[in-house]
Amino acid sequence: MFSDISKVLVILIFLALSLFLLFTKIFKIRFPYKSYINYLWTFSLIFAASEVISFGIAIWILAVLCFMALREYFTLVDIRLQDRWGIMGAYLSIPFMIIFIQFDYYGMFIISIPVYAFLVIPFLVTLGGKEIKGTLLSIGIIDLGLFLLIYCIGHIGYLLLFSTWWAIMLILNVAICDLIAILMRKRKNHRWSNVLTQYFVSAPITVILTLALSYWTGIPWFHSIFLGILIPVLVAIGRHTIRYIEKDLGISRDQLLPGKGQVIDNLRSLLYAAPVIFHYLRFFSMRSDAF
């Protein structure tokens, strides 16, 4: 019974977002944050696929999202033509990691990017040409993209493997934090003052939401409260870090376009939250006295 209701709710979320996007397209309604709704729709598709079809389908949809983020990243960074072998290795790291998630090889998943890809990428970069100058920079650029946009986002897939509602809880809380940040973006306060205000507005809402979802997630109330407090902190760190990277890449917040920072900007709030929340939940869920 619980499983049936859970599937219905997930499907309803997906249908609601789909109808909203279809409505805006039919009536040609423009609004400034349509790309963010598309991003939420993609995750709702992943959740619906996991609940209704199979986890295998869902995880490969996530792989496509990772590919799009990494491709956008490589179009923005200053990288040499001879680094193409390293770039190819980075793209191949996506199915390399996804397969381990799909078949629940946690030990291999956790070292797939930090060990194997991290070691292979420098070697591949050295195969691209005879120009040595800039090699270290290229290796750093490629590995940073792998860690942030593939490895960190990949943790959402493993979170989904444990529980669809764990993943939904994370995405909804992050969306709440993003919405509050968007609403407060035009405030004239000092940046850190604005960040603190966003946190103290977000945290009570995320705590209430996480507690409300505890029936579906199965997370005890103590951990739900702590997660509700922790997620806005991780979101703020992710937004701050990626904003600095965006500035270095020359990405203007007012000119985000497909392939020009839009995917990365939408994902930035998850880059710290996804791995930390996954490992927190995995650690405590494996202790029978905690969950």
C-alpha atoms as one frame of an Amber mdcrd trajectory, in Angstrom:
protein
   0.000   0.000   0.000   2.791   2.402   0.982   4.661   1.574  -2.212   1.590
   2.266  -4.374   0.924   5.644  -2.754   4.604   6.535  -3.061   4.554   5.808
  -6.803   1.386   7.861  -7.273   2.906  10.885  -5.506   6.101  10.705  -7.545
   4.107  10.433 -10.786   1.920  13.386  -9.739   5.013  15.542  -9.174   6.310
  14.611 -12.616   2.943  15.239 -14.305   2.476  18.597 -12.558   5.836  19.888
 -13.769   5.239  18.435 -17.247   1.854  20.120 -17.561   3.288  23.407 -16.346
   6.058  23.335 -18.959   3.616  22.247 -21.673   1.252  25.075 -20.738   4.037
  27.681 -20.950   5.136  26.335 -24.327   1.644  26.230 -25.856   0.806  29.749
 -24.728   4.383  30.992 -25.281   4.687  32.270 -21.733   8.150  33.524 -20.890
   9.515  33.698 -17.387  13.102  34.248 -16.201  13.667  30.914 -14.441  12.327
  28.449 -16.985  15.690  26.676 -17.163  15.457  25.944 -13.440  11.996  24.424
 -13.902  13.459  22.280 -16.692  16.150  21.173 -14.272  13.537  20.216 -11.647
  11.537  18.419 -14.345  14.614  16.364 -15.247  14.952  15.174 -11.670  11.218
  14.449 -11.470  11.640  12.324 -14.623  14.506  10.460 -12.951  12.408   9.817
  -9.833   9.356   8.721 -11.848  11.481   6.389 -13.987  13.008   4.858 -10.873
   9.625   4.260  -9.242   7.604   3.161 -12.278  10.078   1.630 -14.755  13.429
   0.704 -13.236  16.359   2.179 -11.369  18.575   1.248 -14.326  16.694   3.620
 -16.638  16.719   6.386 -14.038  20.459   6.223 -13.408  21.257   6.530 -17.116
  19.038   9.617 -17.375  21.190  11.043 -14.586  24.238  10.071 -16.666  22.914
  12.205 -19.538  22.530  15.155 -17.157  26.133  14.671 -15.987  27.286  14.555
 -19.607  25.474  17.811 -20.415  27.027  19.532 -17.389  30.536  18.335 -18.239
  30.158  19.256 -21.911  29.048  22.758 -20.955  32.005  23.046 -18.594  34.494
  22.096 -21.329  33.010  24.679 -23.703  33.647  27.387 -21.114  37.127  26.575
 -19.808  40.368  27.551 -21.520  41.712  24.168 -22.558  44.165  23.111 -25.273
  43.235  21.198 -28.402  45.838  18.564 -27.553  43.990  17.769 -24.318  41.309
  15.933 -26.304  42.412  12.528 -24.961  42.006  13.754 -21.410  38.581  15.173
 -22.287  37.567  11.866 -23.850  38.711  10.084 -20.688  36.574  12.455 -18.636
  33.491  11.646 -20.704  34.181   7.903 -20.441  34.370   8.280 -16.668  30.603
   8.862 -16.635  29.524   5.323 -17.671  32.497   3.971 -15.664  30.972   5.460
 -12.492  27.306   4.929 -13.397  27.748   1.162 -13.858  29.100   0.858 -10.326
  26.077   2.738  -8.992  23.629   0.668 -11.023  24.983  -2.625  -9.696  25.588
  -1.311  -6.163  29.375  -1.680  -6.140  29.833   0.957  -3.464  33.521   0.281
  -2.923  34.288   0.785  -6.607  31.959   3.763  -6.923  33.643   5.623  -4.103
  37.103   5.291  -5.708  36.092   5.367  -9.390  36.743   9.105  -9.886  39.076
   9.966  -6.942  41.503   7.115  -7.717  41.155   5.627 -11.195  39.956   8.615
 -13.224  42.242  10.921 -11.244  45.255   8.795 -12.205  44.250   8.092 -15.806
  43.438  11.683 -16.825  47.029  13.012 -16.404  48.366  10.124 -18.478  45.829
  10.741 -21.252  46.639  14.461 -21.299  50.315  13.655 -21.891  49.379  11.617
 -24.979  47.775  14.534 -26.781  50.820  16.371 -28.086  54.342  17.590 -27.581
  53.483  20.941 -25.982  54.384  20.524 -22.298  53.578  24.006 -21.039  50.064
  24.179 -19.630  49.805  20.447 -18.906  49.381  20.889 -15.153  46.655  23.493
 -15.683  44.808  21.216 -18.118  44.940  18.270 -15.697  43.570  20.451 -12.911
  40.766  21.813 -15.089  39.652  18.363 -16.249  39.867  16.770 -12.798  37.932
  19.653 -11.187  35.117  19.204 -13.696  35.073  15.458 -13.018  34.919  15.836
  -9.258  32.258  18.553  -9.170  29.984  17.718 -12.088  30.297  13.920 -12.286
  31.384  12.534  -8.934  29.352  14.891  -6.722  26.210  14.620  -8.856  26.736
  10.847  -9.066  25.994  10.653  -5.336  22.388  11.543  -6.146  22.217   8.297
  -8.121  23.422   6.299  -5.147  21.013   8.183  -2.897  18.257   7.178  -5.326
  19.391   3.556  -5.123  18.927   3.596  -1.357  15.568   5.410  -1.474  13.723
   7.488  -4.053  12.333   9.614  -1.241  15.792  10.362   0.132  16.652  11.837
  -3.257  13.321  13.697  -3.439  13.884  15.107   0.050  17.274  16.469  -0.995
  16.074  18.011  -4.267  13.020  19.652  -2.658  15.090  21.145   0.161  17.687
  22.451  -2.274  14.893  23.917  -4.431  13.512  25.734  -1.373  16.942  27.230
  -0.657  17.335  28.249  -4.299  13.889  29.854  -4.387  14.649  31.939  -1.311
  18.015  32.950  -2.785  16.288  34.019  -6.012  13.690  36.074  -4.128  16.384
  37.813  -2.072  18.877  38.323  -4.915  17.980  41.979  -5.433  18.536  42.962
  -1.810  21.184  45.640  -1.380  22.659  44.145   1.803  26.294  43.151   2.144
  26.873  39.742   0.547  27.565  37.886   3.798  24.654  39.589   5.514  22.428
  38.464   2.645  23.745  34.882   2.850  23.044  34.739   6.588  19.550  36.118
   6.052  18.920  33.484   3.371  20.053  30.766   5.772  17.856  31.879   8.670
  14.874  32.111   6.324  15.591  28.766   4.634  16.492  26.632   7.651  13.083
  26.646   9.417  11.365  25.746   6.123  13.799  22.942   5.298  13.490  21.535
   8.831   9.685  21.495   8.565   9.804  19.988   5.077  12.255  17.251   6.080
  10.121  16.392   9.102   6.977  16.355   6.940   8.644  13.949   4.504   9.914
  11.648   7.265   6.884   9.384   6.779   8.078   8.700   3.234  11.828   8.852
   3.826  11.820   6.818   7.037  14.372   9.222   8.547  13.928   9.645  12.350
  12.921  13.050  13.631  16.320  13.885  15.153  18.140  13.254  11.878  15.396
  15.050   9.937  15.900  18.186  12.020  19.678  18.016  11.646  19.418  17.510
   7.866  17.035  20.454   7.611  19.643  22.604   9.376  22.590  21.191   7.409
  21.265  21.357   3.839  21.001  25.182   3.627  24.640  25.421   4.816  25.808
  23.033   2.084  23.714  24.847  -0.521  25.270  28.184   0.459  28.787  26.714
   0.192  28.028  25.224  -3.229  26.508  28.436  -4.571  29.405  30.525  -3.277
  32.094  28.222  -4.703  30.556  27.851  -8.159  29.836  31.574  -8.344  33.571
  32.229  -8.026  34.269  29.696 -10.776  31.578  31.305 -12.973  33.188  34.719
 -12.518  36.572  33.312 -13.483  35.011  31.787 -16.609  33.371  35.101 -17.497
  29.808  33.843 -17.007  27.363  36.673 -16.383  24.364  35.922 -14.164  22.206
  38.018 -16.499  23.266  36.160 -19.639  22.979  32.477 -18.734  22.190  30.489
 -21.871  22.143  26.799 -22.821  25.777  25.783 -23.117  26.872  29.051 -21.493
  26.650  28.217 -17.806  22.961  27.421 -17.476  23.312  23.744 -16.551  26.204
  24.354 -14.162  24.374  27.248 -12.516  21.289  25.095 -11.916  23.337  22.257
 -10.428  25.628  24.320  -8.226  23.483  24.098  -5.098  23.746  20.289  -5.198
  27.490  19.938  -5.598  28.259  19.966  -1.877  24.857  18.865  -0.600  24.598
  15.611  -2.606  27.761  13.813  -1.385  27.569  15.039   2.222  23.883  14.165
   2.673  24.350  10.775   1.000  27.233   9.765   3.257  25.422  11.063   6.338
  22.326   8.999   5.557  24.321   5.941   4.519  26.374   5.996   7.709  23.406
   6.262  10.045  21.126   3.947   8.033  23.724   1.180   8.419  23.477   1.516
  12.192  20.314  -0.296  13.286  20.158   1.718  16.504  20.066   5.009  14.601
  17.470   4.292  11.918
